[in-house]
Every structure is written in structure tokens, then in C-alpha cells.
Amino acid sequence: MAEEPTELSSQPQELTVESRAHGWRLDYYLTRLYPNYSRALFQRAIEQDRVRVNGLEAKASRRLRVNDRIVVQLPEEPDGTLQAEDIPIEVLYEDEYIAVINKPADMVTHPGKANFTGTLAAAVQHHFDQLSDVAGQLRPGIVHRLDRDTTGVILIAKDNQVHNRLTRQFEAREVKKEYRALVRGALPLDSDYIRTHVRVHPKAREKMIVCSPKDDGKEAVTFYHVLERFRGYTYVQLLPETGRTHQLRVHMLHLRAPILADKLYAGHGSITLHEVQGETAPSDADDTLISRQALHAHRLQLRHPVTECIMEFVAPLPTDFQRTLEALQTHRRLDS
């Protein structure tokens, strides 16, 4: 091409792939062509079918050929405001300064890539009259987050001063967090520290990996304590000292005991009663016990941002987690 464009608009723009880009990924090519825009933006545009190759839908990983014709336009963006949604939520505690929610599975904490509705942020916007906006209009009251399929205790701030005080507690590692997990395999010790560095996976950007301290990773520290051992499985308490993305899931994988039903890191997204029962199971025992990672934010301890009192909040184990634990206790006892 004689001259490379540098700006995009919401109007379709046509491109022809030149020889130097033969074999490049579609998203990489667009990032090189338009350096003022992020790769994530182009991936979102591709997901919204706002990028076409030779008139057809294409994936971000599509390998280009010389003279391929690309039509590209900017992705649609949310309008910067959050619509409140009447989504049921379980409130564990509330006063005039904070609220504590028991987040269910399959709920994103706040709007993000391809997740603009059905979020916890939209639910709390509906349920509470006042919320902080320190984290932006799309994250009202949200002080910290949990992964989509991680259940349990999550904290909400009702004004900006309270939000800032809570954030400082998290940054100073004063907030005590306890998770419960079911993992596949046996942990090496009954109690231990895991201290590693983690960073984004170089190829699968949605994942994190353990890395060398020299690889620009961030330190991640978790204490674990085995609560109960089974044949082939373990029930474990996890106490993170840092709050890195996917930290607990990556640390369990690092110990060769991935969290049960963690599709992203363990490669399987569910477990059935048939699997737990093993050889003693009848052939028709295919009841699903849990179909998301068996990870639950069980307990949160903090200093109240106004009264200074130490407070502790506990979310009971959700039904699918409890059902799986009971199946392991029944069919996978070490002495059976």
C-alpha cells in the first residue's frame, strides 16, 4: 500500500493486504497498521463482526494472504453509563457506609469486554440509592472483584471517602481473605506458602502463568491449609496475601492440583457424580455436581472504614460446591 492510514472511524474502511503481512494474524496486522489503537480494541471489533475479510466473518487468529481485502470499522462502545438492572442479590450485611454481597456464579463483577449486562455492578446500582464512583461510572461501589464463576463475599462502598479508605486497606494487605476450593490431586503438605511471580500468558492472553522474577511478573503469595483429603481430590483453605488476577487458580495449577471444574486452567468444566463414584457407579449416573470452578470466597475480615471496628463476613458454601464436597466425602474417603 502506498500510504498507511493511522486513524479509524465508525464508517467502514477498505484495506488490501500487502506482501509483507502475508501469514500475519488479522488482529496483529490491524494493530501494526493502526498503532494508535490497541489489539484488544480490534479483537472486540472482530467479535462484533465489524471486521470482514473478503466479505466474510473472520476470527482474530485468521492468517492473512497477499491481496486479501479487509473492511474494518471501530467497534461499538457502551455509552459510558451503567443501566441499573433488577437482578436478585444476597446482601450479607448493610449499613449507611458499606454493603457486603454474596456473589453467585456466572456473574461478572463489572462491565467489560463482551459483558455489558447482567453484572454485579448493574445489580447493586438498582438495589442501593447511593454508591461510590471512584472506580468510574461502570463500576459503582465496586472496591474489588471476583472472577465470573467464583462465588462469595464481595464488598461495596457507598461513598467515595469510604471507597478510598477501603482501597488503602486492600493495598496495605490489611484485609484478610479466605477462600475454599476443591482441587483435583493431592497437595504436597498439609500447610504451606506458595510464593511465585505471575504474568499474562504470552499466547493465551486470557490466562496467567507462573514466571521467573526476571520476566516482569508480579509477586503472588498464597498460604494454603488442607481441610480434608480424599482419594484423588483435596478440600483446601486458601489465604491470599496478594491479589493478582487468577492467583489462586494459577497457584493450584502450579502445585499440580488444579481447581476442580476450572475449564480455563484444568481443561475440564464440570464433574459428575459418575466420575466421583468411579467403578462403583451405575452406568446411568451422569448427574453434574458442579459446572464451574470450585472456588468460593468464604470469608472477608476488615476494619470498618468509619467505626474502625474489626468486622468479619462469611458467605456459606453454595449448593453446587456443598453437593460436590458431600459426594467426595461419601465416595472418595481415604479409608474406604
N, C-alpha and C positions, 0 to 999 in steps of 0.2 A: 504494500500500500504506500502511496506517495506520502501521505501525511496522516499521522495517527491522531485520532480525536482524544481529548482529555476530559471532556465533560459529557454527562448523560442527562436525559430528561425523561419525563413520563411518556414522551412520544417515541414510537418505535424508531430505532436507528439500524440501518443495514451495514453489515461488515462482510468482507471477504477474507478468508484465512490465507495468509501468505506462507511461503515455503518454510520460513524459519520456525513457524509454530506447528509444523507437522508433528503429530504424536503428542502434543500437549493436551492436558486436561482442559475441559471447557472453562471451569471456574478459574484455573490458573491463568489461562490465556486472557480472560477478561480483566483479571487483576493487573496483569502486565500492561494491558492496553490502556487501562484507566487507573493509573496509580493513585488517584485521589479518592478511590473507593476501596472498601475492604472486601476481602474474599467472602466473608460472612454475608455481606450485602448481596453479592452476586449469587451465592447459594440460595438465599431467600428468594431472589428474583426467579431463579430456575424452578424452585418449588412452587411458585405462584404461576408458572407457565408464562412468564414474561420474557423468556429467552427461548428461541427456537433455532434449530439447526436444519437447514434445507427444508424448512417449512414444517418440521416435526418436533414434538416434545423431546427433550433431551435431559440426561442426568448430568450432575456436576462433574462426574467422573468420565464423561464421554471423551474419547480420544479424537482429536480433530485431524482432518486431512486437508491438504492443499486445495484451495478453491471452495471449501465448504462455505456456505452462505449463512450468516448468523443475523438474526433480528433480535435486538436487545432493547429493553427499556427498564427504567427504575422500578423496583418493587413497590407495591402499595404499602404504606406505613399507617399504623394506627394514628388517630388524630391527637395523641398526646394526653388524652383524658381517659379516665377509667370509668366504665359504666358499672354501677352497683348491680349486683345480681343476688336475688333471693335464694341463696344456696344454704341449706341447713348446716350449721356448725355446732360443735360441742364446746361450750365455754366451761373451762375448769375453774376459772377464777376471774373476777372483775371488780375493780374499784374505779375511782374517778381518774386514775393515772395510767393504769395498765389493764390489759386483759390477757388471759392465758387460754390458748385454744388446743384442743386435741385434734390435730390434723389427720384426716383419713387418708387412705391410699388413693392413688390415681387423682391427685390434686396438685397442680403446680402452685408454688407459693405465690409467684407474681408473674405478670405477663412477660413473655419473651418470644423467642423465635418460634413461630407457628403455634403459639399458645396464648391467644388473646382473650379467651373467655373461659369460664369455669374455674377461675383461680381463687386461691385463698384471699388474695388482695381484694377481689371483687366482692367476695362474701363478707369480709369484715367492713367494707365500705357500706354495705347495706345494713349491717347489724349494729353499727356504732355511730353515734351522732358526731363524734369528734375523733380525729386521728392525726398523727404527725405527718408532715410531708417532707421531712429532711431527706428521705431517700428518693424523692421525686413523686410526681403525680401518679405514676403507675405502681407505686409501692407504698400506699398509705399505711402507716403504722408498722410496717414490716421492719423489724430490728435484725432478724437473722432468718435463715431459710432452711428448709429440709428438702431433700430430693423428692421428686414426684411420688414415688411409691414407698417412701419412708414415712411411717406414721408417728404420731406422738406429739409431745409438748412443743409449742411454739409461742413466742412472746410477741405481744402487740403493744405499741406505745400510743398514748392518746394525745400527746402534745410534743412539740419539738424539744423543749428543755428536758423532758423525761427521756425522749429518744436518745439525746446526746449523752445523758448520764448512763443509760443502759449500754450504749455503744462503747463507752470508755471502760465499763466493767468487762465486756467481752474482749476488748483489745488488751486489757491488763490481765486477762486469763483468770479473773476473779469468779466468773460464772462457772459453776460445776455442772457438767452434763453427764448423764448416764444413759447409755443405750443398752438394749437387749438384742441379741442376734442368735439365730440358729445357723450353724455352719456345717458344711459337708467335709468330714475328715476329723482328725484329731489334732488339737493344738499341742505343741511340744511340752509346755509346762502348765501347771495349774494357775500361775500368775506370772506376768512378765510385762516389761515395757517394750514397745516397738518404736524405734527412733530411726526414721529414714528421711530422705528428701523425695519430693514428688513433683512431677511436671506434666504438662499436657502430652499425650501420646503423639509422636511425630507424624503418624499417618492417620490414625483414627482420632480426630480432634474432639470427639465427644467423650473420650476416655482419659484417665490419668494413669501414670505409671510411676513406679519407684525408680529413682535415678541416682547417679553419683552427685555428690555435693558440687562437683565442678560443672554440672550440666544446667546451671541456672535454675535449679529446682528450689522449692521452699521446704523448710524443715517441717516434718509432720511427726507428732508424738502421740501415741495411744498406750494406755495401760489396759490390760485385759485380765479378767479373772474368770476361770471356768466355774460355772454354776452346776452343770451336770454333764456327764459323759454318757454317750450311747454307742452302740456298735455302728461305726461309720459316720457318726454325727456328734456335734457338741453344742450345748447351750451355754452362751457366754455373755458376760457383762463387759461392756466396752466403755472406757472413760477417756475421751479425747482431751488432750491438753492443748492442742491446736485445732483450728477449724478449717482445714484445707478441703477443697472440693473432692468429694468421693473418698475422703481419707479412710474411713473405716472399711469401706468396701475394698479399697486397694490394699490396705494393710492385711486384711484377712486373706486375700488372694496371695499376697507376698509370703504368708505363712503356710501356703498350700492348703488352706481351709476356707475356700470361698463361701460367702454368704449364700445360703440356700435360696434357690429360685432367682438368683441375680442374673438375668439374661445377659446384661452387658458384660459382666466380668466372669461369670461362671459358665455361660454358654447354654444354660437351661432356664426357662422362665416359669417353671411350675414344678410341683412334686405331687404325686398322687398317693393315696392310701396303698395301692397295689405295690408301688415302689418301696414304701416303708415296710410293708409286711413281708416282702421278699418271697421266698419259696413257699411260705405257708399261706400266701394269699390265694383266694379263689380266682379263677380266670376272669371273672367279670368285675373284679374290684378295681375300678378305674376312677374313683372319686378324687377330684382335685382337692388337696388340702390347702395349698396356698399358691397363688399365681403372680406373685411379685416378690421382690427381695425381702427376706425375713429379717428386717431391721426396724427397730422401734425405739424412738426417743422416749425413754421411760420416765426420766426424772430430770428436773432442772432446779438448781439452787442458786439464788442470787440475793443481793442486798436491795431492798425496795428503794427505788430512786428518790423517794420523798421522805418516807418514815425512817429509812436506814435499817429497818428490821430485816433479819435474815429470813427468807421465805423459801419454801420448797414446794414444788408442784409435781404431781405424779399422774401419768396417764396409764390406765390399766392396759394390759396386753389386749390387742384387738382380736376379734373372733378367729380370723384365719391363722394368726400366729399361735393362739392358745390351742386351736384344734390340731395344728401340726405338732406342737410340743407334746400334747397328750398322746398322739399317735406314736411318737418316738418313745415316750415313757411306757407305753403298752407293748410295743412290738420290737423295740431295739434296746431293751435293758441289757446291761453288760452281764448280768448274772443269769440271763435267760438262755 
